[in-house]
Amino acid sequence: MNKDFKFVPKHYAARTHEKMQEVLMDPTATGPSIHYYMIRGNMKNNRGNNITIWEPGIVGREYIKTYGHYHIGNLDETYKFISGEGIALLQKLAVDQNGNMIKDTVEEFKAIPVKVGDELFIPTSSGHLVVNTGLDFLVTSDDSPVNFEEANPASLPGHADYEMVKQMRGFAYYVVENNGTPALVKNKLYKEIRKSELASLPVIE
């Protein structure tokens, strides 16, 4: 088998504490140098077999999570949970009369507990992040497209948009530890959450 190894250095990426401070409930809190690790798979039918590994623990009160992003264009994704347990957050923003997303108004928010063996389908235009609420690593695979070239992802048919998450310092709720169990704290930068499914998680201050 002839294998082209030129993209091997680009398979691995890590999300540092410095970068995650942009979306933390408490950006001054101490955390690990790396919050999670991404291994991007090879392309197959325009999809990758990607692996993500979360560190366990909390940063301040907040469980370690992914940065979060929205799917722009015709892009869906499926997560498979390989190890650990956590909570997936999905949110769909309201749109204006021109179809543009309104960054501080959530049309629908869902908190979904996840564990080993679960699969989670993420539809087009759905923002999402995953939180590690367990005592060990959380590990997932996903089929998000892989781009090893230097092209601007905004030029691709479907891409991930992180900017609105950055501007709002995260999603509509943060997942925090409360007496040893997960709870939610509302992100006060959001003006409105029209519909929510919180999986019986308490909302605290």
C-alpha positions in Angstrom: 0.0 0.0 0.0 1.4 3.4 -1.0 0.6 6.0 1.6 1.1 9.7 1.3 2.3 11.0 4.7 2.6 14.7 3.9 -0.4 15.7 6.1 0.7 13.8 9.2 1.8 16.9 11.1 -1.6 18.4 10.6 -3.6 15.4 12.1 -3.0 16.6 15.7 -4.3 19.8 17.3 -4.7 20.8 20.9 -7.0 23.4 22.5 -5.0 25.4 25.0 -6.1 27.0 28.3 -5.2 30.4 26.8 -7.5 29.9 23.9 -10.3 28.5 26.0 -10.3 31.6 28.3 -12.3 33.3 25.5 -15.3 31.2 26.3 -15.0 30.3 30.0 -17.5 31.4 32.6 -14.5 32.6 34.7 -11.5 33.3 32.3 -9.3 34.0 35.3 -9.7 30.5 36.8 -6.8 28.1 36.8 -7.0 25.2 34.3 -4.8 22.6 32.6 -2.4 23.8 29.9 -4.5 21.8 27.4 -8.2 21.3 27.8 -8.7 18.8 24.9 -6.9 17.1 22.0 -8.1 16.6 18.4 -6.9 14.0 16.0 -8.2 14.7 12.5 -8.8 11.6 10.3 -8.1 11.1 6.7 -10.7 12.1 4.2 -13.3 9.5 3.0 -16.2 10.7 1.0 -15.5 14.3 2.2 -15.7 13.1 5.8 -13.0 12.5 8.4 -12.9 9.9 11.2 -11.9 12.4 13.8 -11.1 11.7 17.5 -11.4 14.2 20.4 -10.2 13.6 23.9 -11.2 15.8 26.9 -9.2 16.2 30.1 -11.3 15.6 33.2 -11.8 18.2 35.9 -13.1 21.7 36.4 -11.9 25.2 35.7 -13.2 27.3 38.5 -16.7 25.9 38.8 -17.0 24.9 35.1 -16.4 21.4 33.7 -13.9 21.1 30.9 -15.6 21.5 27.5 -14.9 22.1 23.8 -14.9 25.6 22.5 -18.2 25.3 20.7 -19.1 26.4 17.1 -22.0 26.6 14.6 -22.3 24.7 11.4 -22.6 27.1 8.5 -24.0 25.9 5.1 -25.1 22.3 4.4 -23.1 20.6 7.1 -24.3 18.0 9.7 -22.3 15.8 12.0 -22.6 12.7 14.1 -20.7 12.1 17.4 -20.0 8.6 18.7 -19.1 8.4 22.4 -16.3 5.9 23.0 -15.3 6.5 26.6 -16.4 8.5 29.6 -19.6 10.6 30.2 -20.6 14.1 29.7 -23.3 16.6 28.6 -23.7 17.8 25.0 -25.1 21.3 24.5 -26.9 22.1 21.3 -28.3 25.6 20.5 -30.0 27.0 17.5 -30.0 30.8 17.1 -32.9 32.8 16.0 -32.5 34.5 12.6 -33.4 37.9 11.2 -35.5 38.7 8.2 -32.5 38.1 6.0 -31.8 34.7 7.4 -28.7 35.8 9.4 -28.2 34.3 12.9 -28.9 36.7 15.8 -26.0 36.0 18.2 -27.7 36.8 21.5 -31.1 35.2 20.9 -31.5 31.4 21.1 -34.4 29.8 19.3 -33.8 26.4 20.9 -31.4 25.1 23.5 -30.8 21.5 24.5 -28.7 19.9 27.2 -28.2 16.1 26.5 -26.5 13.7 28.9 -24.2 11.3 26.9 -22.3 8.2 27.8 -20.4 5.3 26.2 -22.2 3.8 23.2 -24.4 6.9 22.5 -24.6 8.6 19.1 -25.6 12.2 18.7 -26.7 13.7 15.4 -26.0 17.4 15.0 -28.1 19.0 12.3 -27.1 21.8 9.9 -27.0 25.3 11.6 -26.9 23.8 15.1 -24.3 25.1 17.5 -22.8 22.5 19.7 -20.2 21.8 22.4 -19.6 18.8 24.7 -18.7 18.9 28.4 -16.7 16.2 30.2 -18.6 15.6 33.6 -16.8 12.3 34.4 -13.8 11.5 36.5 -11.7 10.3 33.5 -11.1 11.2 29.9 -14.1 11.7 27.6 -13.4 10.3 24.1 -15.5 10.7 20.9 -15.3 10.1 17.2 -17.0 12.3 14.7 -17.4 12.5 10.9 -16.9 16.3 10.4 -15.1 17.2 7.2 -11.4 17.5 7.2 -9.5 20.3 5.5 -5.7 19.8 5.5 -5.1 22.6 2.9 -4.6 26.2 3.9 -8.0 27.3 2.4 -10.2 29.6 4.4 -12.9 27.3 5.8 -15.5 30.0 5.1 -15.0 29.3 1.4 -16.0 25.6 1.8 -19.5 24.3 1.2 -20.0 23.8 5.0 -17.8 25.1 7.7 -17.5 25.8 11.4 -18.0 29.3 12.8 -16.4 30.0 16.2 -16.7 33.8 16.1 -20.2 34.2 17.5 -19.4 31.8 20.3 -16.3 33.9 21.1 -18.4 37.2 21.1 -20.9 35.7 23.5 -18.2 34.1 25.7 -19.7 30.6 25.3 -23.2 29.2 24.9 -26.4 30.2 26.6 -25.6 28.1 29.7 -22.4 27.0 31.4 -22.2 23.4 32.9 -20.8 23.7 36.4 -20.1 21.4 39.3 -22.7 21.8 42.2 -22.2 19.6 45.2 -20.5 17.0 43.1 -23.1 16.9 40.3 -23.7 18.9 37.1 -25.8 22.1 37.1 -26.3 25.0 34.7 -25.5 28.7 35.1 -27.1 31.1 32.6 -24.8 33.2 30.4 -26.2 36.7 31.0 -24.9 38.0 27.7 -27.8 36.2 26.0 -31.0 38.3 25.8 -33.5 35.6 25.2 -33.8 31.8 25.2 -37.1 30.9 23.6 -37.2 27.2 24.1 -35.1 25.0 26.3 -34.8 21.3 27.2 -32.5 21.0 30.2 -32.6 17.3 31.0 -33.7 18.0 34.6 -30.4 19.8 35.3 -30.9 22.5 37.9 -30.2 26.1 37.0 -28.3 27.9 39.7 -26.5 31.3 40.2 
